[in-house]
Amino acid sequence: MRLCLAVGAFGGLVLLFLVLIVATDGARNGLVAWLLTFLAATAAVLGFGRRHTRRIRLRRLLPVAAAAALTITVCIPTVPTQRRHPVDLPFAAARHWQLASGSRVAVYHYPPAPGSPRRPTPLVYLHGGPIRGISLLDHAFLQLLAREGHDVYAYEQAGAGRSDLLRMDEYGIDRLTTDLGDFLDRLGGRGQVDVLGFSAGAIVLTRALADPRQAARVRRAIIAEPGPMDGPTARIDGHPGRPSARGAAPDPAGPRSTHLPRYGVAFGLLRLGLLGFDNGLVGQAEGVNAFTAADLGSDTASAYCAHDAHRIPVEDDPQNFSFNAAASLRVQQTIRDSPSLAPRLGSSGTPTMLMIAECSSQIRQWATAVLAAGPAVERTQYLPGVGHRMWNGLDDNNRRAAGVITAFLDGRPAPLPNYPTRADIPTFLQDHR
């Protein structure tokens, strides 16, 4: 009976501590909640136990001491609290561009390989995430495009990778779209550019195409595996593509920050919406430093087909990986809060191609909403045998994706059928393709 009471007291104190973390928004690394919890608990034990012997009072303090020892770990940082940027890549030095918006972003340039059929229009790549660094898998794919003659530019979104952080209230889908326009302006005399947007980068590109000023800078656009472009799309109760490797793939190797009490609590409460994006428990810089690739294990598995579950490649290494979880959630919230983009997208005249993966973990209606609203989408390529991460280094997947992209940018016939078209959307969704 005493053991049950002790365990109950221990659990109750831990729960009270978590409630106070939420109530104080994690103030002072959680120390405010910690002090309130254990000062109150200690006073209660000593106050109600005045009639008991010293030994009994000390025994009743044991659950308080145990709970205090456990929960204090939530208040102690285990990584630097100042931003620690990834080390330089050995094959691509990042340059930093100061954009008119105030964002300072890391820029990578892969010029056409010597002897390749040089293409005159630069190709700008917008990575996924949002607010995640460009992975080594992405860099390998960009190098492949350069070997095919493309003059490739890529930059990491503000707050991601080697780019500088913003204040938390500055993150949002509109800021990311503005940064794209400023980046294209910074390219300056290069004239029009082609833009390839993947996943969250595809959302940014879609929203840029709905802005006549930005769309005028884009010669051709490729929207690959888009997330929801606006609030109404984000609220669609749809379905993904063919089965992915989620739940079937082995757990990724490497440490997880979420296995540590401090970051498990912080990221868990953030995910549940119980902590503010700019909370006092874990600052933005510390959160970026702490988050690891293994923390995204199930998300990574969901980006591959079920048949690839036991051969998922390592997408990144610890020295290059970067993910700003709080800023990413903040951007996603601004997307959910944004009005319909369809009326403005409907007036876009930029020739556009949509790329869809067979085993995509993305909600199908996110892609078909772009197809339905964008009259300038003149070609859709449904890539069989791949998941959300279409260029993944497995088999010939990189070359197939590059072939689809290059054919569209060159104005050549598509290597795959134009499917689904707008007329195909009802059947495509009904058949859960």
C-alpha positions as CSV (number, residue, x, y, z in Angstrom):
1,M,0.0,0.0,0.0
2,R,2.8,2.4,0.9
3,L,4.5,1.6,-2.4
4,C,1.4,2.4,-4.3
5,L,1.0,5.7,-2.5
6,A,4.7,6.6,-3.2
7,V,4.3,5.7,-6.9
8,G,1.1,7.8,-7.1
9,A,2.8,10.7,-5.4
10,F,5.7,10.5,-7.8
11,G,3.5,10.3,-10.8
12,G,1.3,13.2,-9.6
13,L,4.3,15.4,-9.1
14,V,5.7,14.7,-12.6
15,L,2.2,15.4,-14.0
16,L,2.0,18.7,-12.0
17,F,5.4,19.7,-13.3
18,L,4.3,19.1,-16.9
19,V,1.1,21.1,-16.4
20,L,3.2,24.0,-14.9
21,I,5.6,23.7,-17.9
22,V,2.6,24.4,-20.2
23,A,1.2,27.1,-17.9
24,T,4.5,29.0,-17.7
25,D,5.4,28.2,-21.4
26,G,8.6,26.6,-20.1
27,A,9.9,29.8,-18.5
28,R,13.6,29.9,-17.6
29,N,14.4,26.5,-19.1
30,G,11.5,25.0,-17.1
31,L,13.1,26.0,-13.8
32,V,10.1,28.1,-12.8
33,A,7.8,25.1,-13.1
34,W,10.3,22.9,-11.3
35,L,10.7,25.2,-8.4
36,L,6.9,25.8,-8.0
37,T,6.2,22.1,-8.1
38,F,8.8,21.0,-5.5
39,L,8.5,23.9,-3.1
40,A,4.8,23.3,-3.0
41,A,5.2,19.6,-2.6
42,T,7.9,19.9,0.1
43,A,5.8,22.4,2.0
44,A,2.8,20.2,1.8
45,V,4.6,17.1,3.1
46,L,6.2,19.0,6.0
47,G,3.1,20.9,6.8
48,F,0.7,17.9,6.9
49,G,3.3,15.7,8.6
50,R,4.0,17.9,11.7
51,R,2.3,15.4,14.0
52,H,4.5,12.5,12.6
53,T,8.0,11.6,13.5
54,R,11.0,12.9,11.7
55,R,11.6,9.5,10.1
56,I,8.0,9.4,8.6
57,R,8.3,12.9,7.3
58,L,11.6,12.1,5.6
59,R,10.1,8.9,4.1
60,R,7.3,10.9,2.6
61,L,9.8,13.2,1.0
62,L,11.4,10.4,-0.9
63,P,8.9,10.5,-3.8
64,V,9.4,14.3,-3.9
65,A,13.1,13.9,-4.1
66,A,12.9,11.2,-6.8
67,A,10.5,13.3,-8.9
68,A,12.7,16.3,-8.5
69,A,15.8,14.3,-9.6
70,L,14.0,13.1,-12.7
71,T,12.3,16.3,-13.8
72,I,15.4,18.5,-13.2
73,T,16.9,16.8,-16.3
74,V,14.2,18.5,-18.3
75,C,15.7,21.9,-17.3
76,I,19.3,21.2,-18.2
77,P,20.6,21.7,-21.8
78,T,22.8,18.9,-23.2
79,V,23.8,20.7,-26.4
80,P,25.0,24.3,-27.0
81,T,22.3,26.9,-26.7
82,Q,23.9,29.1,-29.4
83,R,23.4,28.0,-33.0
84,R,26.0,25.5,-34.2
85,H,26.0,25.4,-38.0
86,P,26.8,22.3,-40.0
87,V,30.4,22.0,-41.2
88,D,31.3,23.0,-44.7
89,L,30.6,20.4,-47.4
90,P,33.8,19.1,-49.0
91,F,32.3,19.4,-52.5
92,A,30.3,22.6,-52.4
93,A,31.2,25.7,-50.5
94,A,28.2,27.6,-49.3
95,R,28.1,31.3,-50.1
96,H,25.8,33.6,-48.0
97,W,23.5,36.0,-49.7
98,Q,21.7,38.8,-47.8
99,L,18.2,39.0,-49.2
100,A,16.1,42.2,-49.3
101,S,13.7,40.6,-46.8
102,G,16.5,40.5,-44.2
103,S,17.1,36.7,-44.5
104,R,20.7,35.6,-44.8
105,V,20.7,32.3,-46.7
106,A,23.3,29.7,-47.6
107,V,23.6,29.4,-51.4
108,Y,25.1,26.5,-53.4
109,H,26.0,26.6,-57.1
110,Y,26.5,23.6,-59.4
111,P,27.6,24.9,-62.8
112,P,27.2,22.7,-65.9
113,A,29.8,20.0,-66.0
114,P,32.5,20.4,-68.6
115,G,31.5,18.8,-71.9
116,S,27.8,18.6,-71.0
117,P,25.2,20.2,-73.3
118,R,25.0,23.6,-71.4
119,R,21.5,24.9,-71.0
120,P,21.1,28.7,-71.0
121,T,18.5,29.0,-68.3
122,P,19.6,28.6,-64.6
123,L,17.7,26.1,-62.6
124,V,16.8,27.0,-59.0
125,Y,16.0,24.2,-56.5
126,L,13.7,24.7,-53.5
127,H,14.2,22.0,-50.9
128,G,11.6,20.3,-48.7
129,G,11.1,20.6,-45.0
130,P,10.0,23.2,-44.3
131,I,13.1,24.7,-42.5
132,R,15.2,21.6,-43.0
133,G,18.7,21.7,-44.5
134,I,19.5,20.3,-48.0
135,S,20.4,16.7,-47.5
136,L,23.3,14.9,-49.1
137,L,20.9,12.9,-51.2
138,D,19.6,16.2,-52.6
139,H,23.1,17.5,-53.2
140,A,23.9,14.3,-55.2
141,F,20.8,14.8,-57.3
142,L,21.7,18.4,-58.0
143,Q,25.1,17.3,-59.1
144,L,23.5,14.9,-61.5
145,L,21.4,17.7,-63.0
146,A,24.6,19.7,-63.4
147,R,26.3,16.8,-65.3
148,E,23.3,17.0,-67.7
149,G,24.1,20.6,-68.4
150,H,21.9,22.5,-66.0
151,D,23.3,25.5,-64.2
152,V,21.9,24.7,-60.7
153,Y,21.4,27.1,-57.8
154,A,20.0,26.1,-54.5
155,Y,19.6,27.8,-51.2
156,E,18.6,26.7,-47.7
157,Q,15.6,28.4,-46.3
158,A,16.2,30.9,-43.5
159,G,16.5,29.1,-40.3
160,A,17.7,25.9,-42.0
161,G,21.1,24.3,-42.6
162,R,23.8,26.9,-42.9
163,S,21.4,29.8,-43.2
164,D,20.9,32.3,-40.3
165,L,18.0,32.0,-37.9
166,L,15.1,34.4,-37.9
167,R,13.0,35.5,-35.0
168,M,10.3,32.9,-34.4
169,D,7.5,35.4,-35.3
170,E,9.2,36.0,-38.7
171,Y,8.8,32.5,-40.0
172,G,5.8,31.8,-42.2
173,I,4.9,30.7,-45.7
174,D,4.7,34.3,-46.9
175,R,8.2,35.0,-45.7
176,L,9.5,31.9,-47.5
177,T,7.7,33.0,-50.7
178,T,9.1,36.6,-50.3
179,D,12.6,35.1,-49.9
180,L,12.2,33.2,-53.2
181,G,11.3,36.4,-55.0
182,D,14.3,38.2,-53.4
183,F,16.6,35.3,-54.4
184,L,15.4,35.5,-58.0
185,D,16.0,39.3,-57.9
186,R,19.5,38.7,-56.5
187,L,20.2,36.4,-59.5
188,G,19.6,39.7,-61.4
189,G,20.9,39.7,-64.9
190,R,20.4,36.1,-65.5
191,G,16.8,36.9,-66.8
192,Q,14.2,34.3,-66.3
193,V,15.0,31.1,-64.5
194,D,13.5,27.6,-64.2
195,V,12.4,26.5,-60.7
196,L,12.1,23.0,-59.2
197,G,10.2,22.9,-55.9
198,F,10.1,19.7,-53.9
199,S,7.6,19.0,-51.1
200,A,7.5,22.2,-48.9
201,G,9.6,23.9,-51.6
202,A,6.8,23.0,-54.0
203,I,4.4,24.9,-51.8
204,V,6.6,28.0,-51.9
205,L,6.8,27.7,-55.7
206,T,3.1,27.2,-56.1
207,R,2.4,30.4,-54.1
208,A,5.1,32.3,-56.1
209,L,3.3,31.3,-59.3
210,A,0.2,33.0,-57.9
211,D,2.1,36.3,-57.6
212,P,2.3,37.9,-61.1
213,R,5.6,39.7,-60.2
214,Q,7.3,36.5,-59.1
215,A,5.8,34.4,-61.8
216,A,7.2,36.8,-64.4
217,R,10.7,35.7,-63.4
218,V,10.0,32.0,-63.9
219,R,10.3,30.5,-67.4
220,R,9.2,27.0,-66.4
221,A,8.1,25.6,-63.1
222,I,8.2,22.0,-61.7
223,I,6.0,21.2,-58.7
224,A,7.2,17.9,-57.3
225,E,5.3,16.1,-54.5
226,P,3.7,19.3,-53.1
227,G,2.4,19.7,-49.6
228,P,-0.9,21.7,-49.0
229,M,-0.7,25.1,-50.8
230,D,-3.2,26.9,-48.5
231,G,-5.6,26.5,-45.6
232,P,-8.5,24.9,-47.4
233,T,-6.2,22.3,-49.0
234,A,-4.5,21.6,-45.7
235,R,-7.9,20.8,-44.2
236,I,-8.8,18.3,-46.8
237,D,-9.5,14.8,-45.4
238,G,-7.8,12.9,-48.2
239,H,-5.6,9.8,-48.7
240,P,-2.0,9.2,-49.6
241,G,-0.7,7.1,-52.5
242,R,0.3,3.4,-52.6
243,P,1.6,1.9,-49.3
244,S,4.9,3.4,-48.0
245,A,7.5,1.8,-45.8
246,R,6.1,3.5,-42.7
247,G,5.8,0.8,-40.0
248,A,7.7,-1.8,-42.0
249,A,11.2,-0.2,-42.1
250,P,13.7,-0.9,-39.3
251,D,14.3,2.0,-36.8
252,P,17.0,4.3,-38.1
253,A,20.4,4.1,-36.4
254,G,21.8,6.9,-34.4
255,P,20.9,8.9,-31.2
256,R,17.5,10.5,-30.8
257,S,17.1,13.7,-29.0
258,T,13.6,12.7,-28.1
259,H,15.0,9.9,-25.9
260,L,16.3,12.6,-23.6
261,P,13.8,13.9,-21.1
262,R,14.5,17.6,-22.0
263,Y,13.9,17.3,-25.7
264,G,11.3,14.6,-25.5
265,V,9.2,16.8,-23.4
266,A,9.9,20.0,-25.4
267,F,9.3,18.5,-28.9
268,G,6.3,16.5,-27.7
269,L,4.5,19.5,-26.2
270,L,5.4,21.5,-29.3
271,R,3.9,18.9,-31.5
272,L,0.7,18.8,-29.4
273,G,0.4,22.6,-29.6
274,L,0.8,22.9,-25.8
275,L,4.0,25.0,-25.9
276,G,4.5,28.2,-27.9
277,F,6.8,28.1,-30.9
278,D,9.1,30.6,-29.1
279,N,8.9,29.0,-25.6
280,G,11.2,29.4,-22.7
281,L,11.9,25.7,-22.3
282,V,14.1,25.1,-25.3
283,G,15.3,28.0,-27.4
284,Q,15.2,27.9,-31.2
285,A,19.0,27.5,-31.6
286,E,19.2,24.8,-29.0
287,G,16.3,22.9,-30.6
288,V,18.1,22.9,-34.0
289,N,21.3,21.7,-32.4
290,A,19.6,18.9,-30.5
291,F,17.3,17.5,-33.3
292,T,18.8,14.4,-35.1
293,A,18.0,12.5,-38.3
294,A,16.8,9.6,-36.2
295,D,14.1,11.8,-34.7
296,L,12.5,11.8,-38.1
297,G,12.6,8.0,-38.4
298,S,9.0,7.3,-39.3
299,D,8.8,10.3,-41.5
300,T,11.9,9.1,-43.4
301,A,10.4,5.6,-43.9
302,S,7.1,7.1,-45.2
303,A,9.1,8.7,-48.0
304,Y,9.9,5.3,-49.6
305,C,7.8,2.5,-51.1
306,A,6.9,-0.5,-49.0
307,H,9.2,-2.7,-51.2
308,D,12.1,-0.5,-50.2
309,A,11.5,-0.8,-46.5
310,H,14.7,-2.8,-45.8
311,R,17.0,-0.8,-48.0
312,I,16.3,2.8,-47.2
313,P,19.5,4.7,-47.8
314,V,21.1,7.1,-45.3
315,E,19.8,10.4,-46.5
316,D,22.2,12.6,-44.6
317,D,25.1,12.5,-42.1
318,P,25.1,14.1,-38.6
319,Q,27.6,16.8,-39.8
320,N,25.2,18.0,-42.5
321,F,21.7,17.3,-41.0
322,S,19.7,20.2,-39.8
323,F,16.0,20.5,-38.9
324,N,14.4,23.5,-37.2
325,A,11.3,21.7,-35.7
326,A,9.7,24.8,-34.0
327,A,10.1,27.0,-37.1
328,S,8.8,24.2,-39.3
329,L,5.6,23.8,-37.2
330,R,5.2,27.6,-37.2
331,V,5.4,27.7,-41.1
332,Q,2.9,24.8,-41.3
333,Q,0.5,26.7,-39.0
334,T,0.7,29.8,-41.3
335,I,-0.2,27.6,-44.2
336,R,-3.2,26.2,-42.4
337,D,-4.3,29.8,-41.6
338,S,-3.9,31.1,-45.1
339,P,-6.9,31.7,-47.4
340,S,-7.6,29.9,-50.7
341,L,-4.9,30.3,-53.3
342,A,-6.9,28.8,-56.1
343,P,-8.4,32.1,-57.5
344,R,-4.9,33.7,-57.9
345,L,-3.2,30.5,-59.1
346,G,-5.9,30.2,-61.8
347,S,-4.5,33.3,-63.5
348,S,-0.9,32.0,-63.7
349,G,0.5,31.5,-67.2
350,T,3.9,30.0,-66.3
351,P,4.3,26.6,-68.0
352,T,4.3,24.1,-65.2
353,M,4.8,20.4,-64.7
354,L,3.5,18.4,-61.7
355,M,5.4,15.3,-60.4
356,I,3.7,12.7,-58.3
357,A,5.2,9.6,-56.8
358,E,3.4,6.2,-56.8
359,C,4.0,5.5,-53.0
360,S,3.7,9.1,-51.9
361,S,3.0,9.8,-48.2
362,Q,1.5,13.1,-49.2
363,I,-2.3,13.5,-49.3
364,R,-3.2,13.0,-53.0
365,Q,-5.6,15.9,-52.9
366,W,-2.7,18.3,-52.2
367,A,-1.3,17.5,-55.7
368,T,-4.7,17.3,-57.5
369,A,-5.7,20.7,-56.0
370,V,-2.7,22.3,-57.8
371,L,-3.6,20.5,-61.0
372,A,-7.3,21.5,-60.7
373,A,-6.6,25.2,-59.9
374,G,-3.6,25.8,-62.2
375,P,-4.5,26.0,-65.9
376,A,-0.8,26.4,-66.7
377,V,0.0,22.8,-65.5
378,E,0.5,21.4,-68.9
379,R,2.1,18.1,-68.0
380,T,1.8,15.6,-65.1
381,Q,4.3,12.8,-64.5
382,Y,3.3,9.9,-62.3
383,L,6.5,8.1,-61.3
384,P,6.1,4.4,-60.6
385,G,8.1,2.6,-58.0
386,V,9.2,5.5,-55.9
387,G,7.9,7.2,-52.8
388,H,7.8,10.9,-51.7
389,R,11.6,11.0,-51.9
390,M,11.6,10.5,-55.7
391,W,15.4,10.9,-56.2
392,N,16.8,8.6,-53.5
393,G,19.9,7.0,-55.0
394,L,18.2,3.6,-55.3
395,D,18.3,1.7,-58.7
396,D,17.9,4.2,-61.5
397,N,15.5,6.5,-59.6
398,N,17.7,9.6,-59.8
399,R,18.2,9.2,-63.5
400,R,14.5,8.7,-64.2
401,A,13.6,11.8,-62.2
402,A,16.3,13.8,-63.9
403,G,15.0,12.6,-67.3
404,V,11.5,13.7,-66.5
405,I,12.8,17.2,-65.4
406,T,15.1,17.7,-68.3
407,A,12.6,16.7,-70.9
408,F,10.1,19.3,-69.6
409,L,12.7,22.1,-69.3
410,D,13.9,21.4,-72.8
411,G,10.3,21.3,-74.2
412,R,10.8,17.7,-75.4
413,P,8.1,14.9,-75.2
414,A,7.5,13.5,-71.8
415,P,9.2,10.1,-71.0
416,L,6.0,9.1,-69.1
417,P,2.3,9.4,-70.0
418,N,0.7,12.7,-69.1
419,Y,-1.2,11.3,-66.2
420,P,-3.3,12.3,-64.3
421,T,-4.8,15.1,-66.4
422,R,-7.6,17.3,-65.0
423,A,-10.2,15.0,-66.5
424,D,-8.5,12.1,-64.7
425,I,-8.7,13.5,-61.2
426,P,-12.0,11.9,-60.1
427,T,-10.9,8.4,-61.2
428,F,-7.3,8.9,-60.0
429,L,-8.6,9.7,-56.5
430,Q,-11.3,7.0,-56.5
431,D,-8.8,4.3,-57.5
432,H,-6.4,5.5,-54.7
433,R,-3.6,5.7,-57.2
